[in-house]
Amino acid sequence: MEEFIGGLWHRFITRAATRSHPEAVVRLADMERSAGILFRALGGDAGLRVAPAAEVEHGARRNWLARLAHAGEKVAQAARDEETLRLPAEIALFPERSLNRDLYLWLIAQGAALPAGGLSADTWIAANQQASAATLEAFPGFAARYRRLVAAVLAERPDPGKLPADEAAAERAIRQALDAPGNVTALPAARRPPTPVALWLYPAPVALDRRQSAADPTPAEHREGSKSADATDRRRQAQREDMPDGRNGLILPFRAESLLSFAEYVKVNRGHEEGDDEDPTRVAHDMDRIAVAQDGQDTASRVRFDLDLPSAAHDDIPLESGILLPEWDWKKQVLKKDMCSITVLDPRDAQPCPLPPRLIAPARRLRRQLEALTPARRWIKNQPDGPELDIDACVRAYADRHTGHVAGSDGGYLSCERRERDLCCLVLADLSLSTDTWVSDEQRVIDVIRDSLWLFSEALGATGDPFGLYGFSSRRREHIRFHRIKGFDEKIDDRIRGRIGALKPGFYTRMGAAIRYATQILAKRPEALRLLMILSDGKPNDVDHYEGRYGIEDTRMSLNAARQEGVRPFCVTIDKEGQGYLPHLFGPSGYTILRNPAELPARLPGLYAQLTAG
């Protein structure tokens, strides 16, 4: 009964103290796609991704009801750094849904106008005002929306007349800065920080510094093979801690007089075994500060990760090694030469095999559909010579002569010609560790990729177009594995089908180097249209620094170099979050996202037909 009454009181007092309007909530997930488009349309950095912001303690003064209910201690502050524009996961500040949506739009515009390097603690107030003034000047259509938001925000802020003198001065300065952006250079000093300003972006929290070397990654860094994550993907504060050795017990060293104080506080190193039944995702969601220790294993070690390189006796057969390629350093804006080393491999355990029986019927259907693309013989009329007479041209010439007209001398023969399709295609499949994840009860991602390559190769056999099949994975820049499945000069047979069947998940996704080497292969082809189709299931990343913005920008530069060589890249992905970064890499029409991975085998030949039609 006591717990029941306590629960009722908690819900009542929390509802009374919370100054939000759940009935008018607008969520970032509902606006994520339009948020990215608007951010780039307003001139924002195209490489930034939009993600939910963390809830942090603001330290501002709260009313007595909020203190009684322990409510309002934290708020999700919009922020921006070099890689991410972070917005609140949801906004329910105003009773009108349209105002909450307008607040999202204004924060996006504010983020697009802020300096590229982000905000600092010393200049963020002046920078927000400058961004506001620049946005209102460049886009006058925001003026009416901004005035409505300022009026609504000021109505929610504390009354300066009820605050202490120092806090009241800071609050008046904020109101002046909102009403006329650019008139306030800094806030007056006060004992407490002011109530967070919903219309402004705040300095991003300092990211966790990785003190371990890249040569010794923790299991948590092996996220390539595990897609489970916090549903909100919100940013958290982190701190480094030393890993407990498990040898310091509860009361050793022991002092008898300390027994009476154990109820106050004891810092105990709890073993991992005590929480084996806990859901790590749910526990992490409830934590605001996460301590990270390097001990060689953590919760992620519950999932099987096999990242050690196999011995030479069991590894795939190397065909070429030591192929050096450059890599783009986006922070220094420099293309570093000979940074990556590629090894071209043949599968060691590939045994010739026929097409799986379950794919025979789909392959036959796809071949019939793509036979329409097969180059056909056609008769060209009115030619000066040819194997047959052009009856229509002869009749026209005879009629012209009998009516007194001068007969043309263009010719009266039919010529039979075969019009060839001047194109080729290279399929580059992502074979990283994440392809070992299950997409259904029967198939993993790697199984879907195998089926796709089997059907694609069978279907393209009906067109006669030359094509090659390759795969890639990586483990740091010095070990990039490039798997040859089918070369352009090889025919589809049981040997190639066996190579496809031998594909297995590899390591990580250093996509830029793989695209550069695929471009070198396509650059040697004589065809006019050279298509590069990339099959992927996630972002570029690797164990070392190749992640986040670094990996995205290197991949983008490799795609730009491919276009300069006359290669047309196109990406087919099953990454549901691809909308945030794929337009920056491939352009608005250079990719497609499949919501259901099982659709890939049937969709891939159709996509090829669309890309090569005409």
C-alpha positions as CSV (number, residue, x, y, z in Angstrom):
1,M,0.0,0.0,0.0
2,E,2.8,2.4,0.8
3,E,4.4,1.9,-2.6
4,F,1.0,2.3,-4.3
5,I,0.3,5.6,-2.5
6,G,3.9,6.7,-3.2
7,G,3.5,6.0,-6.9
8,L,0.2,8.0,-7.0
9,W,1.9,11.0,-5.3
10,H,4.9,10.8,-7.6
11,R,2.7,10.9,-10.7
12,F,0.6,13.7,-9.3
13,I,3.4,16.0,-8.2
14,T,5.5,15.3,-11.3
15,R,2.5,16.1,-13.6
16,A,1.9,19.3,-11.6
17,A,5.5,20.5,-11.7
18,T,6.3,19.6,-15.3
19,R,5.9,22.5,-17.6
20,S,5.4,20.7,-20.9
21,H,2.5,19.8,-23.2
22,P,2.6,16.1,-24.2
23,E,-0.5,16.5,-26.3
24,A,1.4,18.9,-28.6
25,V,4.7,17.0,-28.7
26,V,6.7,17.0,-32.0
27,R,9.5,14.4,-32.2
28,L,12.8,14.6,-34.1
29,A,12.2,11.1,-35.6
30,D,9.2,12.5,-37.5
31,M,11.2,15.4,-38.9
32,E,14.6,13.8,-39.3
33,R,14.5,13.6,-43.1
34,S,13.1,17.1,-43.6
35,A,15.5,18.5,-41.0
36,G,18.5,17.3,-43.0
37,I,17.2,18.7,-46.2
38,L,16.3,22.1,-44.7
39,F,19.7,22.3,-43.0
40,R,21.6,21.8,-46.2
41,A,19.2,24.0,-48.2
42,L,19.9,26.9,-45.8
43,G,23.6,26.6,-46.4
44,G,24.6,24.2,-43.6
45,D,27.5,21.9,-43.8
46,A,26.3,18.9,-46.0
47,G,28.5,16.5,-44.1
48,L,26.9,17.0,-40.7
49,R,24.4,14.5,-39.4
50,V,21.3,15.3,-37.4
51,A,21.0,13.4,-34.1
52,P,19.2,13.6,-30.7
53,A,20.7,15.8,-28.0
54,A,21.5,14.7,-24.5
55,E,19.6,15.8,-21.4
56,V,22.0,17.6,-19.1
57,E,21.7,19.4,-15.7
58,H,21.4,23.1,-16.4
59,G,21.8,24.3,-12.8
60,A,19.3,27.2,-13.2
61,R,16.8,28.3,-10.6
62,R,13.6,26.3,-10.3
63,N,10.3,27.1,-8.6
64,W,9.4,25.4,-5.3
65,L,7.1,22.9,-6.9
66,A,9.7,21.7,-9.4
67,R,12.2,21.3,-6.5
68,L,9.6,19.4,-4.5
69,A,9.0,17.0,-7.4
70,H,12.6,16.8,-8.5
71,A,11.5,17.9,-11.9
72,G,13.1,20.2,-14.5
73,E,16.7,19.4,-13.4
74,K,17.7,18.4,-16.9
75,V,17.0,19.7,-20.4
76,A,17.9,18.6,-23.8
77,Q,20.0,21.5,-25.2
78,A,20.5,21.8,-29.0
79,A,24.2,21.8,-29.8
80,R,26.5,21.6,-32.8
81,D,30.1,20.3,-33.2
82,E,32.3,19.5,-36.2
83,E,30.4,16.3,-37.0
84,T,26.8,16.5,-35.7
85,L,23.9,18.9,-35.3
86,R,22.1,17.7,-32.1
87,L,18.5,18.7,-31.5
88,P,16.1,17.6,-28.7
89,A,14.6,14.2,-29.3
90,E,11.2,15.8,-28.8
91,I,9.8,19.3,-28.1
92,A,6.7,19.8,-26.1
93,L,7.5,23.3,-24.7
94,F,4.4,25.0,-26.1
95,P,0.7,24.1,-26.1
96,E,0.5,24.5,-29.9
97,R,2.0,21.8,-32.0
98,S,2.8,24.3,-34.8
99,L,5.0,26.3,-32.4
100,N,6.9,23.2,-31.3
101,R,7.5,22.4,-35.0
102,D,8.5,26.0,-35.7
103,L,11.1,25.7,-32.9
104,Y,12.7,22.7,-34.6
105,L,12.8,24.7,-37.9
106,W,14.4,27.7,-36.2
107,L,17.0,25.6,-34.4
108,I,17.9,24.0,-37.8
109,A,18.3,27.4,-39.4
110,Q,20.3,28.6,-36.4
111,G,22.6,25.6,-36.7
112,A,23.1,26.3,-40.4
113,A,24.2,29.9,-39.8
114,L,26.6,29.1,-36.9
115,P,30.4,29.1,-37.5
116,A,31.7,25.8,-39.0
117,G,33.9,25.1,-36.0
118,G,31.0,25.0,-33.5
119,L,30.5,27.1,-30.4
120,S,32.8,27.8,-27.5
121,A,31.9,28.6,-23.9
122,D,33.2,32.2,-24.2
123,T,31.5,33.2,-27.5
124,W,28.4,31.1,-27.8
125,I,26.0,33.9,-26.7
126,A,27.4,36.4,-29.3
127,A,27.6,33.7,-31.9
128,N,23.9,32.8,-31.4
129,Q,22.9,36.4,-31.8
130,Q,25.0,36.8,-35.0
131,A,23.5,33.6,-36.4
132,S,20.0,34.8,-35.6
133,A,20.6,38.2,-37.3
134,A,22.2,36.5,-40.3
135,T,19.3,34.1,-40.7
136,L,16.7,36.8,-40.5
137,E,18.6,38.9,-43.0
138,A,19.2,36.1,-45.5
139,F,15.7,34.5,-45.1
140,P,13.1,37.2,-44.3
141,G,10.4,34.6,-44.3
142,F,11.6,33.4,-40.9
143,A,10.9,36.8,-39.3
144,A,7.2,36.3,-38.5
145,R,8.0,32.7,-37.2
146,Y,10.8,34.1,-35.1
147,R,8.7,36.8,-33.5
148,R,6.0,34.2,-32.6
149,L,8.6,32.0,-31.0
150,V,10.3,34.8,-29.1
151,A,6.9,35.8,-27.6
152,A,6.1,32.2,-26.6
153,V,9.6,31.7,-25.2
154,L,9.5,34.9,-23.1
155,A,6.1,33.9,-21.7
156,E,7.7,30.7,-20.4
157,R,10.8,32.3,-18.9
158,P,11.1,33.5,-15.3
159,D,10.0,37.1,-14.4
160,P,13.1,39.2,-13.8
161,G,11.2,41.1,-11.0
162,K,11.1,37.9,-8.9
163,L,14.8,37.0,-9.3
164,P,17.8,38.1,-7.3
165,A,19.5,41.2,-8.7
166,D,22.4,39.3,-10.4
167,E,20.1,36.7,-12.0
168,A,17.6,39.4,-13.0
169,A,20.4,41.3,-14.8
170,A,21.3,38.2,-16.8
171,E,17.6,37.5,-17.6
172,R,17.1,41.0,-18.9
173,A,20.2,40.7,-21.1
174,I,18.8,37.4,-22.5
175,R,15.4,39.1,-23.3
176,Q,17.2,42.0,-25.0
177,A,19.3,39.6,-27.0
178,L,16.2,37.7,-28.2
179,D,14.3,40.8,-29.0
180,A,17.1,42.5,-30.9
181,P,19.9,39.9,-31.8
182,G,23.4,41.4,-31.8
183,N,23.0,44.0,-29.0
184,V,24.4,41.9,-26.1
185,T,28.1,40.9,-26.1
186,A,28.1,38.9,-22.9
187,L,25.8,38.1,-20.0
188,P,26.3,39.7,-16.5
189,A,27.9,37.4,-14.0
190,A,25.4,35.6,-11.6
191,R,25.6,32.9,-9.0
192,R,23.3,30.6,-10.9
193,P,23.3,30.1,-14.7
194,P,20.2,31.4,-16.4
195,T,17.3,29.3,-17.5
196,P,18.3,27.6,-20.8
197,V,17.2,29.5,-23.9
198,A,15.2,27.3,-26.2
199,L,16.0,29.3,-29.3
200,W,19.7,29.0,-29.0
201,L,22.3,26.3,-29.5
202,Y,24.8,25.5,-26.8
203,P,28.4,24.4,-26.9
204,A,28.7,20.7,-27.5
205,P,30.0,18.5,-24.7
206,V,33.6,17.5,-25.0
207,A,33.9,14.1,-26.6
208,L,35.5,11.3,-24.7
209,D,39.2,11.2,-25.3
210,R,40.4,7.7,-26.4
211,R,43.6,7.0,-24.4
212,Q,44.0,3.5,-25.6
213,S,46.0,2.9,-28.8
214,A,44.3,2.1,-32.1
215,A,46.3,-1.2,-32.0
216,D,44.3,-2.4,-29.0
217,P,40.6,-1.7,-29.6
218,T,38.1,-2.5,-26.9
219,P,35.2,-4.8,-27.6
220,A,32.9,-1.8,-27.4
221,E,34.7,-0.5,-30.5
222,H,33.7,-3.7,-32.4
223,R,30.3,-2.2,-33.0
224,E,30.6,-3.1,-36.7
225,G,29.1,-6.5,-35.8
226,S,26.4,-5.3,-33.4
227,K,23.6,-3.1,-34.5
228,S,21.8,-2.9,-31.2
229,A,21.9,0.6,-29.8
230,D,20.0,3.1,-27.8
231,A,16.8,3.8,-29.5
232,T,17.2,7.5,-29.1
233,D,20.9,7.6,-30.0
234,R,21.3,10.5,-27.6
235,R,24.7,11.8,-26.6
236,R,25.9,11.2,-23.0
237,Q,28.7,12.5,-20.9
238,A,31.5,10.0,-20.3
239,Q,34.5,9.6,-18.0
240,R,37.5,7.3,-17.9
241,E,37.8,5.0,-14.9
242,D,40.4,2.4,-13.9
243,M,39.1,-1.2,-14.2
244,P,38.6,-2.9,-10.8
245,D,41.0,-5.8,-10.4
246,G,38.5,-7.7,-8.3
247,R,41.0,-8.3,-5.4
248,N,39.9,-5.5,-3.1
249,G,37.1,-7.0,-0.9
250,L,34.2,-5.3,0.8
251,I,35.9,-4.6,4.2
252,L,39.6,-5.0,3.6
253,P,41.6,-3.4,4.9
254,F,39.5,-3.7,8.0
255,R,39.0,-1.3,10.9
256,A,36.5,-2.2,13.6
257,E,35.5,1.4,14.2
258,S,34.5,1.9,10.6
259,L,31.6,-0.7,10.9
260,L,29.2,2.0,12.1
261,S,29.7,4.2,9.0
262,F,29.0,1.6,6.3
263,A,25.4,2.7,6.0
264,E,26.6,6.1,4.8
265,Y,28.7,5.2,1.8
266,V,30.9,2.4,0.6
267,K,32.6,2.4,-2.8
268,V,32.3,-1.2,-3.8
269,N,33.6,-2.8,-7.0
270,R,30.7,-4.9,-8.1
271,G,31.5,-7.9,-10.3
272,H,29.9,-8.2,-13.8
273,E,28.2,-11.5,-12.7
274,E,25.7,-9.6,-10.4
275,G,24.0,-8.0,-13.4
276,D,23.9,-10.8,-15.9
277,D,20.1,-10.6,-16.2
278,E,20.0,-6.9,-16.8
279,D,19.1,-5.5,-20.2
280,P,22.3,-3.5,-21.1
281,T,20.4,-1.2,-23.6
282,R,17.7,-0.3,-21.0
283,V,20.3,0.2,-18.2
284,A,22.4,2.5,-20.5
285,H,19.3,4.4,-21.4
286,D,18.8,5.3,-17.7
287,M,22.4,6.5,-17.3
288,D,23.4,10.1,-17.8
289,R,27.1,9.6,-17.3
290,I,28.8,6.4,-18.5
291,A,32.2,5.3,-17.1
292,V,34.4,3.5,-19.6
293,A,37.3,1.3,-18.5
294,Q,39.6,-0.7,-20.7
295,D,39.7,-4.3,-19.5
296,G,39.5,-6.3,-22.8
297,Q,35.9,-7.3,-22.3
298,D,32.6,-5.6,-21.5
299,T,28.9,-6.1,-22.2
300,A,29.5,-6.2,-25.9
301,S,31.6,-9.3,-25.4
302,R,28.4,-11.3,-24.9
303,V,28.1,-11.2,-28.7
304,R,30.6,-13.4,-30.6
305,F,33.3,-11.3,-32.4
306,D,36.0,-13.0,-34.4
307,L,38.3,-10.2,-35.5
308,D,41.6,-11.9,-35.3
309,L,43.2,-12.3,-38.7
310,P,43.4,-15.9,-39.8
311,S,46.7,-17.6,-40.4
312,A,48.2,-17.6,-43.9
313,A,47.4,-21.4,-44.2
314,H,43.7,-20.8,-43.6
315,D,43.3,-17.3,-45.1
316,D,42.1,-16.6,-48.7
317,I,44.6,-16.9,-51.5
318,P,46.4,-13.5,-52.1
319,L,46.6,-12.6,-55.8
320,E,48.2,-9.1,-55.3
321,S,49.3,-7.4,-52.2
322,G,50.8,-4.1,-51.2
323,I,48.7,-2.0,-53.5
324,L,49.0,1.5,-52.1
325,L,46.2,4.0,-52.3
326,P,45.7,7.6,-50.9
327,E,43.2,8.7,-48.2
328,W,41.5,12.0,-47.6
329,D,42.1,13.7,-44.2
330,W,39.1,16.0,-43.9
331,K,40.4,17.9,-40.9
332,K,43.7,18.9,-42.6
333,Q,42.0,19.0,-46.1
334,V,44.9,16.9,-47.5
335,L,44.9,13.8,-49.7
336,K,47.5,11.7,-48.0
337,K,49.4,9.5,-50.4
338,D,50.1,5.8,-49.9
339,M,48.1,5.6,-46.7
340,C,46.1,2.4,-47.4
341,S,47.3,-1.0,-48.5
342,I,45.0,-3.3,-50.5
343,T,45.3,-7.1,-50.9
344,V,43.4,-8.8,-53.7
345,L,42.2,-12.2,-52.6
346,D,40.6,-15.3,-54.0
347,P,38.5,-17.5,-51.7
348,R,40.5,-20.5,-50.6
349,D,37.6,-22.9,-49.9
350,A,35.4,-22.1,-52.9
351,Q,34.2,-25.2,-54.6
352,P,32.3,-25.2,-57.9
353,C,28.6,-25.5,-57.4
354,P,25.4,-25.1,-59.4
355,L,22.8,-22.4,-58.7
356,P,20.8,-23.3,-55.6
357,P,17.5,-24.9,-56.5
358,R,15.5,-22.3,-54.7
359,L,16.9,-19.6,-57.0
360,I,16.4,-21.4,-60.3
361,A,12.8,-20.1,-60.8
362,P,13.6,-16.5,-59.8
363,A,16.7,-16.5,-62.0
364,R,14.7,-17.8,-65.0
365,R,12.1,-15.0,-64.5
366,L,14.7,-12.3,-64.2
367,R,16.5,-13.5,-67.3
368,R,13.3,-13.2,-69.3
369,Q,12.8,-9.7,-68.0
370,L,16.3,-8.6,-68.9
371,E,16.3,-10.2,-72.3
372,A,14.6,-7.0,-73.5
373,L,18.0,-5.3,-73.0
374,T,19.8,-7.7,-75.2
375,P,21.2,-6.0,-78.3
376,A,19.0,-7.0,-81.3
377,R,19.5,-6.9,-85.1
378,R,17.7,-4.1,-86.8
379,W,17.2,-3.1,-90.5
380,I,18.2,0.4,-91.5
381,K,16.4,1.7,-94.6
382,N,17.5,3.8,-97.5
383,Q,21.2,2.8,-97.4
384,P,23.6,3.2,-100.4
385,D,24.3,-0.5,-100.3
386,G,23.1,-3.6,-98.5
387,P,22.1,-7.2,-98.8
388,E,18.5,-6.5,-99.8
389,L,16.5,-3.9,-101.7
390,D,14.5,-1.2,-99.8
391,I,11.1,-1.7,-101.4
392,D,9.7,1.5,-100.0
393,A,12.7,3.6,-101.3
394,C,12.4,1.9,-104.8
395,V,8.7,2.7,-105.0
396,R,9.3,6.3,-104.0
397,A,12.1,6.7,-106.6
398,Y,9.9,5.2,-109.4
399,A,7.0,7.5,-108.5
400,D,9.2,10.6,-108.4
401,R,10.6,9.8,-111.9
402,H,7.1,9.4,-113.4
403,T,5.8,12.6,-111.9
404,G,8.7,14.7,-113.2
405,H,10.5,15.0,-109.9
406,V,14.2,14.5,-109.6
407,A,14.8,11.1,-107.8
408,G,17.1,11.1,-104.9
409,S,20.4,9.2,-105.0
410,D,20.6,8.3,-101.3
411,G,20.3,4.6,-102.0
412,G,17.6,1.9,-102.1
413,Y,19.0,-0.9,-100.0
414,L,18.4,-2.3,-96.5
415,S,21.4,-2.7,-94.1
416,C,21.2,-5.1,-91.2
417,E,23.2,-3.8,-88.1
418,R,23.6,-5.0,-84.6
419,R,23.5,-2.1,-82.0
420,E,25.7,-3.0,-79.1
421,R,25.2,-1.5,-75.6
422,D,28.4,0.3,-74.8
423,L,28.4,-0.2,-71.0
424,C,29.9,-2.3,-68.2
425,C,29.1,-2.7,-64.5
426,L,31.2,-3.5,-61.4
427,V,29.3,-4.6,-58.3
428,L,31.2,-3.9,-55.0
429,A,29.7,-5.7,-52.0
430,D,30.3,-4.8,-48.4
431,L,31.5,-7.9,-46.7
432,S,32.1,-6.4,-43.2
433,L,31.3,-8.1,-39.9
434,S,27.8,-6.5,-39.7
435,T,26.7,-8.7,-42.6
436,D,26.7,-11.5,-40.0
437,T,23.5,-10.1,-38.4
438,W,20.2,-11.7,-38.9
439,V,17.5,-10.0,-41.0
440,S,14.9,-12.8,-40.6
441,D,14.5,-16.2,-38.9
442,E,16.2,-17.9,-41.9
443,Q,18.7,-15.4,-43.4
444,R,21.6,-13.2,-42.4
445,V,22.7,-10.1,-44.4
446,I,25.5,-12.1,-45.9
447,D,23.0,-14.7,-47.2
448,V,21.0,-11.9,-48.8
449,I,24.1,-10.6,-50.5
450,R,25.0,-14.1,-51.8
451,D,21.5,-14.5,-53.2
452,S,21.7,-11.1,-54.8
453,L,25.0,-11.8,-56.5
454,W,23.8,-15.2,-57.7
455,L,20.6,-13.7,-59.3
456,F,22.4,-10.6,-60.6
457,S,25.0,-12.7,-62.4
458,E,22.4,-15.0,-63.9
459,A,20.2,-12.1,-65.0
460,L,23.1,-10.2,-66.6
461,G,24.0,-13.3,-68.6
462,A,20.8,-12.5,-70.7
463,T,22.0,-9.0,-71.6
464,G,25.5,-9.7,-72.7
465,D,26.8,-6.7,-70.8
466,P,30.3,-7.2,-69.3
467,F,30.3,-7.1,-65.5
468,G,32.5,-7.9,-62.6
469,L,31.8,-8.9,-59.0
470,Y,34.0,-7.9,-56.1
471,G,33.7,-7.6,-52.3
472,F,35.7,-5.8,-49.6
473,S,36.3,-5.5,-45.9
474,S,39.2,-4.0,-43.8
475,R,41.0,-4.0,-40.5
476,R,42.9,-0.7,-40.3
477,R,44.4,1.0,-43.3
478,E,47.3,-1.5,-43.7
479,H,45.0,-4.5,-44.2
480,I,42.2,-3.9,-46.7
481,R,40.8,-7.1,-48.2
482,F,39.5,-6.9,-51.8
483,H,37.8,-10.1,-52.8
484,R,37.7,-11.0,-56.5
485,I,34.5,-12.9,-57.2
486,K,34.2,-12.5,-60.9
487,G,36.5,-10.6,-63.2
488,F,35.3,-8.9,-66.4
489,D,37.0,-11.5,-68.5
490,E,35.5,-14.5,-66.8
491,K,32.3,-16.3,-67.8
492,I,29.5,-17.2,-65.4
493,D,29.9,-20.9,-64.5
494,D,29.9,-23.2,-61.5
495,R,33.3,-21.9,-60.5
496,I,32.0,-18.3,-60.1
497,R,28.9,-19.6,-58.4
498,G,31.2,-21.4,-55.9
499,R,33.1,-18.2,-55.2
500,I,29.8,-16.5,-54.4
501,G,28.8,-19.3,-52.1
502,A,32.1,-19.1,-50.2
503,L,31.6,-15.4,-49.2
504,K,31.6,-14.9,-45.5
505,P,31.6,-11.8,-43.1
506,G,34.9,-10.1,-42.8
507,F,36.0,-7.2,-40.7
508,Y,35.2,-3.4,-41.1
509,T,34.1,-1.0,-43.8
510,R,36.9,1.2,-45.2
511,M,34.8,2.1,-48.1
512,G,37.0,4.9,-49.6
513,A,40.0,2.7,-50.4
514,A,37.7,0.0,-51.9
515,I,36.0,2.5,-54.2
516,R,39.4,3.9,-55.3
517,Y,40.6,0.5,-56.3
518,A,37.3,-0.4,-58.0
519,T,37.6,2.9,-60.0
520,Q,41.1,1.8,-61.1
521,I,39.6,-1.4,-62.5
522,L,36.8,0.4,-64.3
523,A,39.1,3.1,-65.7
524,K,40.8,0.3,-67.8
525,R,37.5,-0.6,-69.4
526,P,36.8,0.7,-73.0
527,E,33.0,1.1,-72.5
528,A,31.5,4.6,-72.6
529,L,29.2,4.0,-69.5
530,R,31.0,2.4,-66.5
531,L,28.6,1.7,-63.7
532,L,29.8,1.1,-60.1
533,M,27.1,-0.4,-58.0
534,I,27.9,-0.5,-54.2
535,L,26.0,-2.9,-51.9
536,S,26.2,-1.8,-48.3
537,D,24.5,-2.1,-45.0
538,G,26.0,0.8,-43.0
539,K,28.4,3.7,-42.7
540,P,32.1,3.6,-43.5
541,N,34.1,2.8,-40.4
542,D,37.2,0.9,-39.2
543,V,39.0,0.2,-35.9
544,D,41.3,3.2,-36.1
545,H,40.3,6.9,-36.7
546,Y,38.3,5.9,-39.8
547,E,34.8,6.6,-38.4
548,G,32.2,9.4,-38.2
549,R,33.0,12.4,-40.3
550,Y,36.4,11.2,-41.3
551,G,35.1,8.1,-43.0
552,I,32.2,9.9,-44.6
553,E,34.4,12.6,-46.1
554,D,37.0,10.1,-47.4
555,T,34.3,8.1,-49.1
556,R,32.9,11.3,-50.6
557,M,36.3,12.2,-52.0
558,S,36.7,8.8,-53.5
559,L,33.3,9.0,-55.2
560,N,34.2,12.4,-56.6
561,A,37.4,11.0,-58.0
562,A,35.4,8.1,-59.6
563,R,33.1,10.6,-61.3
564,Q,36.1,12.4,-62.7
565,E,37.3,9.1,-64.2
566,G,33.9,8.7,-66.0
567,V,32.5,6.2,-63.5
568,R,28.9,6.5,-62.4
569,P,28.5,5.3,-58.8
570,F,25.2,4.1,-57.4
571,C,24.6,2.8,-53.9
572,V,22.0,0.2,-52.8
573,T,21.8,0.0,-49.0
574,I,19.7,-1.6,-46.3
575,D,20.8,1.0,-43.7
576,K,17.6,2.7,-42.4
577,E,19.7,5.7,-41.2
578,G,21.2,6.1,-44.7
579,Q,19.0,9.2,-45.4
580,G,21.2,11.2,-43.1
581,Y,24.5,10.7,-45.0
582,L,23.9,9.1,-48.4
583,P,22.7,12.4,-50.1
584,H,26.1,13.9,-49.1
585,L,27.9,11.0,-50.7
586,F,25.9,10.0,-53.8
587,G,23.6,13.0,-54.4
588,P,19.8,13.0,-54.3
589,S,19.4,10.4,-57.0
590,G,22.5,8.3,-56.6
591,Y,21.2,5.8,-54.1
592,T,18.3,3.7,-52.9
593,I,17.4,2.5,-49.5
594,L,15.6,-0.9,-49.2
595,R,13.5,-1.1,-46.0
596,N,13.3,-4.8,-46.3
597,P,16.7,-6.5,-46.9
598,A,15.0,-9.6,-48.3
599,E,13.9,-7.5,-51.3
600,L,17.6,-7.0,-52.4
601,P,17.9,-10.1,-54.6
602,A,14.8,-9.3,-56.6
603,R,15.4,-5.6,-56.8
604,L,19.0,-5.5,-57.8
605,P,18.6,-6.7,-61.5
606,G,15.6,-4.3,-61.9
607,L,17.7,-1.4,-60.6
608,Y,20.4,-2.3,-63.1
609,A,17.9,-2.2,-65.9
610,Q,16.7,1.3,-64.8
611,L,20.2,2.6,-64.6
612,T,21.3,1.3,-68.0
613,A,18.0,1.9,-69.9
614,G,18.4,4.3,-72.8
